[in-house]
Each structure stands twice: as structure tokens, then as C-alpha cells.
Amino acid sequence: MEQIREFVSFLADGAVVTLEVTLATVPLMILIAFIVGLIRLSRNRLLYGIATIYVELIRGTPLLLQLFYIFYVLPFAGFEIEPFSAAVLALGLNFGGYLSEVVRASFQSVARGQWEAAVALNMSPALTMRRIIFPQAIRILLPPLGNNIIELFKATAIVSLVSVHDLTYQGTVLTTRTFQTAVIWVLVSGFYFLMSYPSTFVVRWLERRTAFP
């Protein structure tokens, strides 16, 4: 029992790092998603083309490869990035790319008649976006955003491969030291479950609160 407590204490340090990576990545992911998603609605062909290439590259290559490229390849170009920052950047770019399509679809799902009504009321495009389009799009966006954050949290396990001392990394270290493979990975799984499962209630609450009548 004493050994289990030691395992839990050691893994808890990694769980804190996992949360730190997640919390640091979420703002970057959302920022990228909105910028790219709105650009993909733009009529500017150059900006639209750049954003489209970015999204297709993100969706067409594995997250692991993107992480390795940022951490191992960019230093050859003179960009030294420490492990935590590389992990946040890779996750932010990846999940931001996927979420940008959700952002784009959310804005496109607002009925065209809403725009037409705003024009009839002589509202400016900026005012129309702020007062009419954006609030409706956000209601559509919030539930999938919550699901993306949960997926992001679970995907942080990959950052252990660039020596970020997260929960998975700590589990690997413990396994190497003690060879208690079954016990350790059951505990690791328990940590992930206990940290992610409550988020599902938040997502369900958001779905109920933002559902259109």
C-alpha cells in the first residue's frame, strides 16, 4: 500500500504538468481556430489559399510528426524550442487547424436571412457580426469546442516523447524503475479518467444551455 501511495504521488506531479500543457494550449488553439476559420470565410483568394494549405497540411500529417518537426527539425533552421513550448505549439497548431473548420462551419450555419435583415436595418458589417452573427455562431460552436478540449487533454500524452514530464512520462519512468507495469498503467489510466470525465458534464451542460429552442 505504501508503494501505491508513492506511485500516486509521483504520477500526481506528472498530472500537474499535463494540466499545464492543456491550459497553455487552449488559448493558442482557440486563437488559431478563429483566425484561420474566419480567413477561410474571406473572399481574399491569397489569404484563403494560405489558410487552406495550412488546414490541409495539419489534417494530412500526424500530430506526432508535427511535434517531432517542431522539436527536432526547427533547431536546424536556428529555432531552438524547449520541450514544453514545442509541445504547446504543436498541439495548438494541430487542434487549432481542426477547430478552425468547426469555426467556419458555425458561422456558415447562421441563416443568410440574418445578414439580409441586418442590411435592411442599415447595420454595418462589423455591427452585424458583433450583435447578430457572432452570438449565434458561438452557441453552435461551444459544444464541439468542449469536446475538442477534452480530446486535447488526452492527446497531451504524446508530449512525453519530447521529454515533457507529463503524466505519461512519469508513468514510463516508474515502469522502468520498478517493472510494476500493470499497476502503474492502471493508475495512469485512472488519473486520465478522473481528470477528463468531469469535463463531459460541462460539455453536456453547454449543449443544453446553448441548444436552440
C-alpha positions in Angstrom: 0.0 0.0 0.0 2.9 2.3 0.8 4.3 1.7 -2.6 0.9 2.6 -4.3 0.9 5.9 -2.4 4.4 6.6 -3.7 3.3 5.8 -7.2 0.3 8.1 -6.9 2.4 10.9 -5.5 5.0 10.6 -8.3 2.2 10.4 -11.0 0.4 13.4 -9.5 3.5 15.6 -10.4 3.0 14.5 -14.0 -0.7 15.1 -13.9 0.0 18.7 -12.9 2.3 19.1 -16.0 -0.4 17.5 -18.2 -2.9 20.1 -16.9 -0.4 22.9 -17.5 0.2 21.8 -21.1 -3.6 21.7 -21.7 -4.3 25.1 -20.2 -1.4 26.7 -22.1 -2.6 25.1 -25.4 -6.3 26.0 -25.2 -5.9 29.8 -25.7 -3.5 29.2 -28.6 -5.8 26.6 -30.2 -8.8 29.0 -30.0 -6.9 31.9 -31.3 -5.6 29.9 -34.3 -9.1 28.4 -34.9 -10.8 31.8 -35.1 -8.1 33.4 -37.2 -7.9 30.6 -39.7 -11.7 29.8 -39.7 -12.6 33.4 -40.4 -9.9 33.7 -43.1 -11.5 30.7 -44.7 -14.7 32.7 -45.0 -12.8 35.6 -46.6 -13.1 36.4 -50.3 -9.4 37.3 -50.4 -8.0 34.5 -52.5 -4.4 34.8 -51.2 -5.4 34.6 -47.5 -8.0 31.9 -48.3 -5.3 29.9 -50.1 -2.8 30.2 -47.3 -5.3 29.2 -44.7 -6.5 26.3 -46.8 -2.9 25.0 -47.3 -2.4 25.2 -43.5 -5.5 23.3 -42.7 -4.8 20.6 -45.3 -1.2 20.2 -44.1 -2.4 19.8 -40.5 -5.1 17.3 -41.4 -2.9 15.4 -43.8 0.0 14.8 -41.4 0.2 13.0 -38.0 0.4 15.1 -34.8 3.5 13.0 -33.8 5.3 14.1 -37.0 4.3 17.7 -36.4 5.6 17.6 -32.8 8.9 16.0 -34.0 9.3 18.5 -36.7 8.9 21.5 -34.3 11.2 20.0 -31.7 13.9 18.2 -33.8 13.9 19.9 -37.2 13.4 23.6 -36.5 16.6 23.8 -34.5 18.5 23.1 -37.8 16.9 26.4 -39.0 18.1 28.2 -35.9 14.9 27.9 -33.9 15.7 26.3 -30.6 12.4 25.5 -28.7 12.4 23.9 -25.3 10.2 20.8 -24.8 7.2 22.4 -23.0 6.9 25.2 -25.6 7.3 22.8 -28.5 4.5 20.6 -27.1 2.2 23.6 -26.7 3.0 24.9 -30.2 2.5 21.5 -31.8 -0.8 20.8 -30.0 -2.1 24.4 -30.6 -1.3 24.2 -34.3 -2.9 20.8 -34.8 -6.1 21.3 -32.8 -6.4 24.9 -34.0 -6.4 23.6 -37.5 -9.1 21.1 -36.9 -11.2 23.5 -34.8 -10.9 26.2 -37.5 -13.2 24.1 -39.7 -15.7 24.0 -36.8 -15.5 27.8 -36.5 -16.0 28.2 -40.2 -19.0 25.8 -40.3 -20.5 27.6 -37.2 -20.5 30.9 -38.9 -21.7 29.5 -42.2 -24.6 27.8 -40.4 -26.1 31.1 -39.4 -29.1 31.7 -41.7 -28.4 34.0 -44.7 -31.6 35.8 -43.8 -29.9 37.2 -40.7 -27.4 39.0 -42.8 -30.1 40.3 -45.1 -32.2 41.5 -42.2 -29.1 43.4 -40.8 -28.6 45.0 -44.2 -32.2 46.0 -44.3 -31.7 47.7 -40.9 -28.7 49.6 -42.3 -26.3 47.9 -39.9 -22.6 47.9 -40.7 -20.8 44.6 -41.3 -18.9 44.9 -38.1 -22.0 45.6 -36.0 -23.9 42.8 -37.8 -21.1 40.4 -36.9 -20.9 41.6 -33.3 -24.6 41.8 -32.5 -26.2 39.2 -34.7 -23.9 36.6 -36.3 -21.2 36.1 -33.6 -23.7 35.3 -30.7 -25.5 32.7 -32.8 -22.3 31.2 -34.2 -20.9 30.9 -30.6 -23.9 28.9 -29.5 -23.3 26.4 -32.2 -19.5 26.4 -31.6 -19.4 25.8 -27.8 -20.3 22.1 -27.6 -17.8 21.0 -30.2 -15.2 23.3 -28.6 -15.7 21.5 -25.3 -15.2 18.1 -27.0 -12.1 19.4 -28.7 -10.6 20.5 -25.3 -11.3 17.0 -23.9 -9.6 15.4 -26.9 -6.7 17.9 -26.5 -6.3 16.9 -22.9 -6.0 13.2 -23.8 -3.7 14.0 -26.7 -1.2 15.6 -24.4 0.1 12.0 -23.7 2.2 12.4 -26.8 4.3 15.2 -25.4 6.2 12.6 -23.3 8.1 11.7 -26.4 9.9 15.1 -26.3 10.8 14.7 -22.6 8.0 16.8 -21.2 7.5 15.4 -17.7 3.8 14.8 -18.0 1.6 12.0 -16.7 2.6 9.5 -19.4 6.3 10.4 -19.0 6.1 9.8 -15.2 4.4 6.5 -15.8 7.1 5.4 -18.2 9.8 6.4 -15.7 8.1 4.5 -12.9 7.7 1.4 -15.1 11.4 1.5 -16.0 12.4 1.8 -12.3 10.0 -0.7 -10.7 8.8 -3.0 -13.5 5.3 -2.8 -11.9 3.8 -2.3 -15.4 0.2 -3.4 -14.8 -0.2 -1.4 -11.5 1.4 1.8 -12.9 -0.5 2.0 -16.1 -3.8 1.3 -14.3 -3.0 4.2 -12.1 -2.1 6.4 -15.1 -5.4 5.5 -16.8 -7.2 6.3 -13.6 -5.6 9.7 -13.5 -6.6 10.5 -17.1 -10.1 9.3 -16.5 -10.6 11.2 -13.2 -9.3 14.4 -14.8 -11.2 14.2 -18.1 -14.5 12.6 -17.1 -15.9 15.7 -15.2 -15.4 17.7 -18.4 -18.1 15.6 -20.1 -20.6 17.0 -17.7 -19.5 20.6 -18.6 -19.9 19.8 -22.3 -23.4 18.3 -21.8 -24.4 21.4 -19.7 -23.1 23.6 -22.5 -25.1 21.6 -25.1 -28.3 22.1 -23.1 -27.6 25.8 -22.4 -26.8 26.6 -26.0 -29.4 24.4 -27.8 -31.7 26.4 -29.9 -35.4 26.2 -28.8 
